[in-house]
Amino acid sequence: MTGPGTANFDLSVYRSLKFTEKVSGQLRIEGYNAFNHTQFAGVDTTLRYDNATGAMYNMLFSQGTSARPPRRIQIAMRIRF
């Protein structure tokens, strides 16, 4: 049994800046999982049966039990001199 797939989109936007003749910089904004899709990490694969009737009683079978991290955004500034 395989788990659900992932739809992970990372985006990055940057702007180069010039402060003086010798000093320049770069402003960056990066987003991980930018569209905030839920990505399940764990799936319950345990089959549990009732011994008397033989019916399955694990209602969480094949359901997601944990998720990967949500959207993360970071801002960075690089200065070169």
PyMOL commands that place a pseudoatom at each C-alpha (Angstrom):
pseudoatom trace, name=CA, resn=MET, resi=1, chain=A, elem=C, hetatm=0, pos=[0.000, 0.000, 0.000]
pseudoatom trace, name=CA, resn=THR, resi=2, chain=A, elem=C, hetatm=0, pos=[1.371, 3.410, -0.904]
pseudoatom trace, name=CA, resn=GLY, resi=3, chain=A, elem=C, hetatm=0, pos=[0.576, 6.691, 0.768]
pseudoatom trace, name=CA, resn=PRO, resi=4, chain=A, elem=C, hetatm=0, pos=[-0.806, 9.825, -0.858]
pseudoatom trace, name=CA, resn=GLY, resi=5, chain=A, elem=C, hetatm=0, pos=[1.362, 11.812, -3.233]
pseudoatom trace, name=CA, resn=THR, resi=6, chain=A, elem=C, hetatm=0, pos=[2.752, 15.262, -2.618]
pseudoatom trace, name=CA, resn=ALA, resi=7, chain=A, elem=C, hetatm=0, pos=[2.014, 18.525, -4.397]
pseudoatom trace, name=CA, resn=ASN, resi=8, chain=A, elem=C, hetatm=0, pos=[4.747, 20.799, -3.105]
pseudoatom trace, name=CA, resn=PHE, resi=9, chain=A, elem=C, hetatm=0, pos=[5.335, 24.199, -4.727]
pseudoatom trace, name=CA, resn=ASP, resi=10, chain=A, elem=C, hetatm=0, pos=[8.242, 26.394, -3.589]
pseudoatom trace, name=CA, resn=LEU, resi=11, chain=A, elem=C, hetatm=0, pos=[8.523, 29.984, -4.807]
pseudoatom trace, name=CA, resn=SER, resi=12, chain=A, elem=C, hetatm=0, pos=[11.309, 32.549, -4.574]
pseudoatom trace, name=CA, resn=VAL, resi=13, chain=A, elem=C, hetatm=0, pos=[11.349, 36.239, -5.457]
pseudoatom trace, name=CA, resn=TYR, resi=14, chain=A, elem=C, hetatm=0, pos=[14.440, 38.390, -5.214]
pseudoatom trace, name=CA, resn=ARG, resi=15, chain=A, elem=C, hetatm=0, pos=[15.514, 41.940, -5.946]
pseudoatom trace, name=CA, resn=SER, resi=16, chain=A, elem=C, hetatm=0, pos=[19.102, 43.091, -6.466]
pseudoatom trace, name=CA, resn=LEU, resi=17, chain=A, elem=C, hetatm=0, pos=[19.953, 46.452, -4.892]
pseudoatom trace, name=CA, resn=LYS, resi=18, chain=A, elem=C, hetatm=0, pos=[22.910, 48.806, -5.311]
pseudoatom trace, name=CA, resn=PHE, resi=19, chain=A, elem=C, hetatm=0, pos=[23.644, 51.016, -2.278]
pseudoatom trace, name=CA, resn=THR, resi=20, chain=A, elem=C, hetatm=0, pos=[26.961, 52.577, -3.260]
pseudoatom trace, name=CA, resn=GLU, resi=21, chain=A, elem=C, hetatm=0, pos=[29.604, 51.878, -5.881]
pseudoatom trace, name=CA, resn=LYS, resi=22, chain=A, elem=C, hetatm=0, pos=[31.150, 49.083, -3.785]
pseudoatom trace, name=CA, resn=VAL, resi=23, chain=A, elem=C, hetatm=0, pos=[28.191, 47.936, -1.668]
pseudoatom trace, name=CA, resn=SER, resi=24, chain=A, elem=C, hetatm=0, pos=[25.315, 45.974, -3.161]
pseudoatom trace, name=CA, resn=GLY, resi=25, chain=A, elem=C, hetatm=0, pos=[22.689, 43.659, -1.779]
pseudoatom trace, name=CA, resn=GLN, resi=26, chain=A, elem=C, hetatm=0, pos=[19.909, 41.254, -2.522]
pseudoatom trace, name=CA, resn=LEU, resi=27, chain=A, elem=C, hetatm=0, pos=[16.487, 41.048, -0.854]
pseudoatom trace, name=CA, resn=ARG, resi=28, chain=A, elem=C, hetatm=0, pos=[14.886, 37.591, -1.051]
pseudoatom trace, name=CA, resn=ILE, resi=29, chain=A, elem=C, hetatm=0, pos=[11.438, 36.296, -0.117]
pseudoatom trace, name=CA, resn=GLU, resi=30, chain=A, elem=C, hetatm=0, pos=[11.052, 32.510, -0.253]
pseudoatom trace, name=CA, resn=GLY, resi=31, chain=A, elem=C, hetatm=0, pos=[7.903, 30.482, 0.286]
pseudoatom trace, name=CA, resn=TYR, resi=32, chain=A, elem=C, hetatm=0, pos=[7.880, 26.740, 0.907]
pseudoatom trace, name=CA, resn=ASN, resi=33, chain=A, elem=C, hetatm=0, pos=[4.618, 24.890, 0.200]
pseudoatom trace, name=CA, resn=ALA, resi=34, chain=A, elem=C, hetatm=0, pos=[3.441, 28.230, -1.178]
pseudoatom trace, name=CA, resn=PHE, resi=35, chain=A, elem=C, hetatm=0, pos=[-0.127, 27.159, -2.015]
pseudoatom trace, name=CA, resn=ASN, resi=36, chain=A, elem=C, hetatm=0, pos=[-0.516, 25.449, 1.386]
pseudoatom trace, name=CA, resn=HIS, resi=37, chain=A, elem=C, hetatm=0, pos=[-1.756, 22.094, 0.055]
pseudoatom trace, name=CA, resn=THR, resi=38, chain=A, elem=C, hetatm=0, pos=[-2.359, 19.558, 2.824]
pseudoatom trace, name=CA, resn=GLN, resi=39, chain=A, elem=C, hetatm=0, pos=[0.156, 16.747, 2.395]
pseudoatom trace, name=CA, resn=PHE, resi=40, chain=A, elem=C, hetatm=0, pos=[-0.479, 13.711, 4.538]
pseudoatom trace, name=CA, resn=ALA, resi=41, chain=A, elem=C, hetatm=0, pos=[2.638, 11.966, 5.841]
pseudoatom trace, name=CA, resn=GLY, resi=42, chain=A, elem=C, hetatm=0, pos=[1.300, 8.959, 7.738]
pseudoatom trace, name=CA, resn=VAL, resi=43, chain=A, elem=C, hetatm=0, pos=[-1.454, 6.578, 6.716]
pseudoatom trace, name=CA, resn=ASP, resi=44, chain=A, elem=C, hetatm=0, pos=[-3.074, 4.037, 9.047]
pseudoatom trace, name=CA, resn=THR, resi=45, chain=A, elem=C, hetatm=0, pos=[-2.444, 0.625, 7.471]
pseudoatom trace, name=CA, resn=THR, resi=46, chain=A, elem=C, hetatm=0, pos=[-3.490, -1.548, 10.402]
pseudoatom trace, name=CA, resn=LEU, resi=47, chain=A, elem=C, hetatm=0, pos=[-6.297, -4.048, 9.763]
pseudoatom trace, name=CA, resn=ARG, resi=48, chain=A, elem=C, hetatm=0, pos=[-8.273, -4.978, 12.882]
pseudoatom trace, name=CA, resn=TYR, resi=49, chain=A, elem=C, hetatm=0, pos=[-10.976, -7.610, 12.828]
pseudoatom trace, name=CA, resn=ASP, resi=50, chain=A, elem=C, hetatm=0, pos=[-13.527, -8.692, 15.399]
pseudoatom trace, name=CA, resn=ASN, resi=51, chain=A, elem=C, hetatm=0, pos=[-12.864, -12.355, 16.267]
pseudoatom trace, name=CA, resn=ALA, resi=52, chain=A, elem=C, hetatm=0, pos=[-16.529, -13.239, 16.733]
pseudoatom trace, name=CA, resn=THR, resi=53, chain=A, elem=C, hetatm=0, pos=[-18.034, -11.765, 13.570]
pseudoatom trace, name=CA, resn=GLY, resi=54, chain=A, elem=C, hetatm=0, pos=[-14.969, -11.304, 11.365]
pseudoatom trace, name=CA, resn=ALA, resi=55, chain=A, elem=C, hetatm=0, pos=[-15.957, -7.703, 10.586]
pseudoatom trace, name=CA, resn=MET, resi=56, chain=A, elem=C, hetatm=0, pos=[-13.289, -5.036, 10.313]
pseudoatom trace, name=CA, resn=TYR, resi=57, chain=A, elem=C, hetatm=0, pos=[-13.608, -2.430, 13.075]
pseudoatom trace, name=CA, resn=ASN, resi=58, chain=A, elem=C, hetatm=0, pos=[-10.698, -0.101, 12.301]
pseudoatom trace, name=CA, resn=MET, resi=59, chain=A, elem=C, hetatm=0, pos=[-12.545, 2.941, 10.909]
pseudoatom trace, name=CA, resn=LEU, resi=60, chain=A, elem=C, hetatm=0, pos=[-9.264, 4.847, 10.349]
pseudoatom trace, name=CA, resn=PHE, resi=61, chain=A, elem=C, hetatm=0, pos=[-7.881, 2.299, 7.870]
pseudoatom trace, name=CA, resn=SER, resi=62, chain=A, elem=C, hetatm=0, pos=[-6.279, 4.095, 4.864]
pseudoatom trace, name=CA, resn=GLN, resi=63, chain=A, elem=C, hetatm=0, pos=[-6.900, 7.528, 6.431]
pseudoatom trace, name=CA, resn=GLY, resi=64, chain=A, elem=C, hetatm=0, pos=[-4.187, 10.143, 6.926]
pseudoatom trace, name=CA, resn=THR, resi=65, chain=A, elem=C, hetatm=0, pos=[-2.907, 10.315, 10.505]
pseudoatom trace, name=CA, resn=SER, resi=66, chain=A, elem=C, hetatm=0, pos=[-0.299, 13.102, 10.266]
pseudoatom trace, name=CA, resn=ALA, resi=67, chain=A, elem=C, hetatm=0, pos=[0.611, 15.912, 7.897]
pseudoatom trace, name=CA, resn=ARG, resi=68, chain=A, elem=C, hetatm=0, pos=[3.776, 17.536, 6.598]
pseudoatom trace, name=CA, resn=PRO, resi=69, chain=A, elem=C, hetatm=0, pos=[4.595, 21.131, 7.608]
pseudoatom trace, name=CA, resn=PRO, resi=70, chain=A, elem=C, hetatm=0, pos=[2.309, 23.953, 6.417]
pseudoatom trace, name=CA, resn=ARG, resi=71, chain=A, elem=C, hetatm=0, pos=[3.332, 26.990, 4.386]
pseudoatom trace, name=CA, resn=ARG, resi=72, chain=A, elem=C, hetatm=0, pos=[6.604, 28.603, 5.509]
pseudoatom trace, name=CA, resn=ILE, resi=73, chain=A, elem=C, hetatm=0, pos=[7.839, 32.019, 4.397]
pseudoatom trace, name=CA, resn=GLN, resi=74, chain=A, elem=C, hetatm=0, pos=[11.275, 33.481, 5.015]
pseudoatom trace, name=CA, resn=ILE, resi=75, chain=A, elem=C, hetatm=0, pos=[12.784, 36.853, 4.220]
pseudoatom trace, name=CA, resn=ALA, resi=76, chain=A, elem=C, hetatm=0, pos=[16.541, 37.293, 3.790]
pseudoatom trace, name=CA, resn=MET, resi=77, chain=A, elem=C, hetatm=0, pos=[18.900, 40.155, 3.015]
pseudoatom trace, name=CA, resn=ARG, resi=78, chain=A, elem=C, hetatm=0, pos=[22.385, 39.616, 1.583]
pseudoatom trace, name=CA, resn=ILE, resi=79, chain=A, elem=C, hetatm=0, pos=[24.901, 42.467, 1.602]
pseudoatom trace, name=CA, resn=ARG, resi=80, chain=A, elem=C, hetatm=0, pos=[28.079, 42.340, -0.473]
pseudoatom trace, name=CA, resn=PHE, resi=81, chain=A, elem=C, hetatm=0, pos=[30.961, 44.757, 0.070]
for i in range(1, 81): cmd.bond("trace and resi %d" % i, "trace and resi %d" % (i + 1))
show_as sticks, trace
zoom trace
